[in-house]
Amino acid sequence: MTKSKTILAVVADESGEVFEHPDLLLAGMNGRDAVRPLPQEMIPMPEGSRLFTIPQTPPIGFDRRSKKQITADNLPRQWGGGAIQAVSAFLTPGYTRTLLPAADYQRKKQTLPLWSYTAVGWCVEEECFYVAAVEVDRNSQWQPDHFDDRKLDPLVRKSLQANPENRLIEQLSRCALDYHCFAAKNLFFRRWEAPLPSSPTCNSRCVGCISKQESDCCPASQERLTFVPTVKELCEVAVPHLKEAENAIVSFGQGCEGDPILQADVISEAVREMRHQTDRGTINFNSNASLPDAIDKLAAAGVESIRVSLNSAQESLYNAYYRPCGYRFVDVVESMKRAKSAGLYLMLNYMVFPGVSDRSDEIEAMAELIDLVGVDMIQMRNLSIDPVLYLDSLQVASKGVGMLEMLKQHKACFPRLQYGYFNRTRETFFPPGYESEWP
């Protein structure tokens, strides 16, 4: 995008119909601060992204003539002057947001659902939506056009009929058909990365947990697993996928469960059996990495990569979001050290948020962590949570230096560091030219 482009704010009426505001230039938010997006922070909205309103919350923008920041309390007079709502984008996978939608969040009347909220505007010159985002992973396997439910349904029915007593396949059929989980769909399409949920319990109480919430303020977006699969059930799901799927990955640790590290003994036994039956494919473990001794067991069993979830490299901010039960941040760090020592490919599932992840103190703390444990890849995942709920939980006020600047600083310090959004097969852990590529 060049500086000459005019990006107007996108707003909605009371019914949810979306318009570009003729008098309001787009603003975004870094933390609690409304800012003018930089040209490099905006891209055409990727295919598969969606728009939705921020209910009963007025948008903030910059007056097209005076360039002063204003809050729009009503629609323009030519549109009737009625109630107005801010609009957000939900990005397709592979893109990390650079700014939040600019809105007067103090006036909203409800806690927002657990989605990632991204600033969106209308480019006058190109007549298309623009979003505040950057592409961090070019893997096209996760594009929505690969997931045709008309082809999926008969595959799910066939798998259920072939495995009538496997509770895990029944669970994953609901994930695929009811919750539209792409990973679960992959299982039935017999391709790419497939999920292995295994734990109904967790030792974190994440503020933005998508499978279990302590109150009705922001309902969980998925149904949590209610049982621990047996070794037989896990292998019946994983082994055929590892043997037959293109670019095969099976991953423990999914949105529909607690944390699989609490089932490390069962999982270790299952992984040994998987590797007894086939050496094909990649076995990955997504976790909060709270139990270092469990990491030793999993590595010895044959797990090849681990993705450790965290929202911050600072213990105080980590604790404010994860609210750990029976473990400390130092345990997570120790787990990462052990994983790396055992030869595992080490990724961070970094749940990023403009105004938190790009603060100078966070950038410094993350650099120290990368250096200490030897992170191979950071998956820049957009944290799905109400912005006010998150900022209030962390008690963070000042804005950051910008998400792009944060990415550039880490890559400058650690040229071997990779950015991404998706898990990889072991053959592509270190692709040619990765040291010079960004993103």
N, C-alpha and C positions, 0 to 999 in steps of 0.2 A: 504494500500500500504506500502511496506517495503522500506527501503533506498536502497536496492540493485536493485530496478527496474530502468530501463533505459527508460526515456520518451523523445522521439524525437519530435522536432517541426514538425507541420503539415503545409504544404504550398500548394499553387496552381499555375498552369501555367496560361498563358494568357486566355485560354479558360475556366478556372475554374475547371479543373481536379485536384484532390487532391492527394498529395503524402506525405509520411513521409520523412523528409530531413535526409539523412544518416550521415551528419556531424554536425548537429545542434541540441543541446539539447533544450528542451522547456524552454522558459521564459514566465513569466506572467507580468502583470503590476499592481502595486498598485498606483493609481493616475497616475502621469506622470513618475514613476520610474519603470524600468525593474528589475525584481527580479527572483531568482531561486525559484520555488514553493517548499514549504515544503511537505514532504510525506503525512502528514495529510490533506493537502489542495487539494489533487487529488483523484478522484474516477473514476471507469469505467463509461463511458458515459451512462447515463440512457436511456432506451428504449424510443423512441419517440422524442429524441433530434435531432436537425438538424445541418448540417454544411453549412456555406456559406462564401464567400470570402469577404475581405475588399478591394474593388477595387483599383488597381494601388497603393497599399500601401505595401512597403517591410516589411517582418517580421524581428523581432529581436529575437535572441537566444543566446545560449552560445556554443562556439566551443567545439566539443566533446573531443578534445585532450587537448587543453590549458585551457579550461573552461572560456576563456575570452568572454565578451559580444561582439557580432558583429551584424551588420545589413546585411542581405543577399540581395544584389542588383540584383542577377540573379540566375536562377536555377543552380544546379550542372552541371558540364561539361558533365557528362555522360547522362544527360537529355537534352542536346542541348544548355545549357547556356542562354536560352531565358528569357523573362520577368517573374517575380515572384510576387506573391501576398500573403499577410497574410491571414490566415483562422481563423474563429471564430465559436463557437458553440452557438446555441440557445437552452437553456435547457427546457426540458419538465417541466410542473408545479410541484411544490413541492420541488424544489431544488434552493438554493441560491448560486450564484457564489462567489468565493473567490478571483479571479484575473481576470483582463481584458486581452484580447489578447495583446501580446507584438508586437508592430509595430511602424514604424516611421510615426506617424500620421501627422507630420508637412509636409510630402510630399504627402499626399492624396489630390486629386483635387476636392473633392466634400464633402458636408455634408452628413454623413451617415444616412440611414433611421432609423426610430424610432424602433429599436430592442435592446435587451439587449445582449451585446457582452461579450463572455466568453472564456478564454484561453482553448485551446484544443491541445492535443499531442497524440502520438502513443506509447503505451507501447510495447517494444520489446519482453519482456518475455511472455506477455499474448496475444500478437497480437490482440490488440483492442485499440479503442480510449479511452483516459482518459481526463477528464475535471476538471477544477478548480472549485469545488463545494462541497456543503454539503447538505444532505437531512434534511429538516426542517419540513416536514409534510408527514406522512405515509398514508394519505387518498388516496386510489387507485381509487376513483370514477372519477378522472379527467384524467386518463390515456387514450391516444388516441384510444386504441382498443375498448373503450366503445362507440365510436361515429361513427357508420357506416352510411354514408350518403345514402346508398342504402335502409336502413330501415327508414331513416329520411324523405325522400322526400314525400312518400305517407301520412305520418302523418302531415306534413306541409300543404299539399293540403287539407286534410280533415278538419283541423282546420280553414283554410281560407274560405272554403265553408260553415262551420258552423257559422262563424262570419264575414260575408262579409262587415259589416260597422265598424268593430273595427280597427282603424288605428294602434293601438299598436301591435296587432297580425300581421298586415301586415309589420310593422317595424321589428318585431322580426323574421319574416320569412326570411327577407333579411339578418339579422344578422346571422341567423343559416346557410343559404344556401350560401350566397355570401361571408361573412366574417368569416365563420366557428367558430363562438363564441360558446364555449362549453356550457356556461350557457343558451344561447338561445336554443341550441339543447336539453338541459335538459327539457325545457318547453314542447316541442313537444313529447319527450319521456315520459313525465309525471313522473319525478323522480328528487330527489336531489335539488340542488339550481337553481332557475329560476330568470331571470332578470325582473325588472320593471323600465325601463328608463322613465323619467318623465319631464326632464327639457331641453329645447333647449338653455338655457342661463347659463352663469357662471360668477362669480365675481372674478375669478382668470384668469391669462393669462400665464399658465404654459409654460415654455420654451419647454417642451417635450409633450405638449398636443397631444393625439392620435386621437382626433376628430375635432380639429380646429387649424390651423396654420395661422399665420399672413403673411407668405411668402411661396414661393415654395422651400425653402432651404431643408426642410425635410417634405414632404407631410404627412398630417394626414393619419393614416392607417385605419380609419373607417369613415363612414358617420354619421354625428350628427343628432339626432332627430330634427325635424323642428316644432313640435307642443307640446302643453301640453295636455296629455291625460285627459279625463274626469274621474270622480269617477267611472262611469259605466264601462268605458273601462278598467280601472285598476282592478276593481273587477272581470270583466269577464275573465281576465288573471289569477289573483291571487287566487281567491276562489277555483276553481276546483283543482288547483295545491296543495293548502294547504289541501284540503279535501282528495285528492286521492294519492298524490305522496309519494313514499318511502323517508324517511329522508327529509321531505319537508322544504325548505327555499325559501322565496321570498325576493329579495333584490332590494331596490332603490339605484341608483347611479351606472351607468354602463359606460363602455368605449365609448358608442355611444351617450353620452349626455353631458350637462354641469354639473352643480351641483344641485342635487335635493333639497338642502336646500332652494333654491329660490322658490320652489313650496310647501313649508311646509304646507300651509293652505289646498290645494287640497289633498296632501298626508295624512295629519292628518284625513281629512274627509273620505278618502278612507280606511285608516287603521281601523277606527272605524266601518265602514260598513263591512270590512272583518271579524273583530272580532265579529260582530253581527251575521254573518252567520256561523262562525266556530271558535273554539278555538284550532284547530289542527295546527301543523306546527310552524315555526319560522319566524318572520318578522324582517328583518335586514335593516339597513340604512347605506350606504356608502357615505361619504361626506367629504368636507373640513372643516366642522363644524365651519363655519365662523360667524354664527348668533346664539348666546346663547339662545335668547328667542324662537327661532324655535325649539331648542332641548327640551325645556319644553313642547311645544305643541305636539311634536312627541311622547315623553315619555308618556304623559297623554293619547294619543290616543291608545297606545298599542304596539309601537315599542319596541322590546325586546333586540336588540343588535345594536351597532353602531361601524363602522370601520372608523376611522379618518385618512385621508391621509396626509402625510407630508414627506418631503425629509430630514428634519433636525430638531433637537430640538433647534437649534440656530436661533434666529430671523433673523439675517443678511443673513444666508444661505437660510433660508426658503423664505425670501422676494426675494432674487436673482432668485430663481427658480419659485415660485408661482406668483410673481408680483401681489399681492392682490389689488383688486379694492374696496375700501369702507370698508375694515375691517383690523384688525391688528392681529398679532400673539397672543397677549394677549386675543383676542376674542376666538381663537381656544382653548386656554388653559381653559378659562372659560367654554366653551361648554363641554369640557371633564369632568370638575368638576361637572357640572350640570347633565350630563349623568350618571355619577357614583352615584351621590346623589339620582337620580331617580331610581336606581336599574338596569340600563342597563349594559349588558356585554360589556366591553370597550376594543376595539382592536385598534391597530395602523396599518395602511397600510403604513409601513415604506419602502419607495422606496430607497433601499440601493445601495451603489456604493463603490467599493474598493478604498480606498484613500480619502474618505470623511466620510463615516459612521463609519470607524474604527480609525479615528483620536482621539487622547486623549481628545481634547477639546469637540468633539462631544460625545464621550462616557460619559464624565462627565455631559454634558448638558442633555443627554438622561436619565441618572440615576436620575438627579434632577426632570425631568418631570415625570418619572415613579413613583417616590416617592410622588410627589405633587398630581397627579390626580388618582393614583391607577390603572394603566393599568393592564388588565387581560392577554392580549395576544399581542405579536408583530408578525404581518405577515411580514416576510422578503421577500419583493418583489423586484426583480431585476429591477432597473430603466432602461427603454428603451430610450436610447438617444446616440447620437454621443459623445464619451468620451471627445473629444476636446471642443465641444460646451458646455458640462456641466461644465468642469473644468474652462473654460474661463468665463462662466457666473457667477460662484461662486468665481472666483479669488482665487482658492485653489492651493497650490504648493506642500507642503511637503506631504510625504506618511504617512499611518496609521500603526497601530501595527498589522494588520491582521484581517480579518473578523472572523476567528475562535476565536481569542483572544477576540475580541469584544463580541461575543456571550457568551463566558465563563465568562467574567467579569460581564455582566449584570445578568446572572443566579446565579453567586456567591453572588451578592448583593441582589437579589430578588428571592429567591427559589420558590415563588409562581408564578412567571412570566412564561407564556407559550410562546413557539415559534410555529409558524405555517405558512401556506401559504393560507389556505382556510377558509371561514366562516363555523361556526358550528351550529348545531341544539341546542336548549336550553337544551336538555337532555345530551349533550356532552360538555357543556361549561367547566365543571370541571371534566374530566375523572379520574378514579382511578389511583393513583400514579403519577399524573401530577407534583407534587412538586419535585420529584426525577428524572424525565425524562429530558434528553437533548440529542439531540434535540427532 
